[in-house]
Amino acid sequence: MEELERITAEKYIPEPGAIYTMLRRMEEHSLVTSEWKKKETGADRRVYTLTEAGVRVLKEGLEMVKRRRQLMDSLVQFYDANFAEKTEGGGT
């Protein structure tokens, strides 16, 4: 969860319950494995690791996000080229 906060510049702060529910579901589908790591001080921690299937699903999902981002960028460029000037300053 700390890593998600860090890589999103603290714009996404996950709810612990939602993250752990998602990780349990991913484990049920063999996308991650988990094991308890003993700590000398403080509480033990459960550590999750992506499986090969999990890496494949992650890559496929990120490719889909990239394609959607390209589509959104194209739509914004089209808007800017065709409508942005017309609506600025109270025009039609």
N, C-alpha and C positions, 0 to 999 in steps of 0.2 A: 504494500500500500504506500509506503514511503517512496518507493521508486516511481510509482505512478504519479504521485504528487510532484516529484522532482522533474520528471520528463515532460510534464504538462505545465510547468511553471506555476504550479499550485492552482491551476484553473479547474482541475478535476480532483476533488478530494472524495475518494470513494467511501461509501458506507461499509464498515467492516462486515456486517451481516450479508450484504449483497455480494461482496467479493468472495467470502467463504462459501456461500451457496453456489456461486458460479464455479469455484474450484472443485467443490464436491461433485457437481454435475460433470465437469470435465474429467474428473478421475473415474467416474462411472462409465464414461465413454472412452476410457484409455487414452485420453489426450495429455494427461499429466499423471505422475506418480508422486507420492508423498512419503515422508518419513520424519520421525521425531528426532530432533537434534538436542542432545543434552547440553546444558549450559552450566558452567561452574557457579555462576551467580545469576539470579533472576529465574524467570520461568523458562521451561524448555520451549523450543519453537518447532513448529511443523514447517518443513521445507518442501516446496513443490518444484518438480522438474518436468519440463516438457518431454513428451515421448516423441519418437519419429513421426507418428501420426499427428501429434499436436503441432509439430513444426510444419508439417504439410498444410494443416488446416489454417495455421497462422499465416503462412505465405499466401495461400489462396485468398484469405480474407483481406490481407493487406493489398493484394493486387486489385481486388474489387474496389477497395477504398481509393486506390490511386486512379482507377478508371472513372469513378464518380467524381473525384476531385478535378480531373481533366475536363469532364463534362461541365461541372460548375464553372470552372475557369473560362471555358468557351462561352457559356451563357452570359457571364459577366462581361466578357469582351464584346459580345454582340450587343448587349444592353448599352454599354458605354459608347460604342460606335454609332448606334442608331437612336438612342433615346436620351442619354444623359444630358447632352447639351440642350435639348428641346425642353426638358423639365426644369432646368436650373433657371432661376430668376423669374419664376412665375409663368413661363411660356407653356404651350400646349404639349 
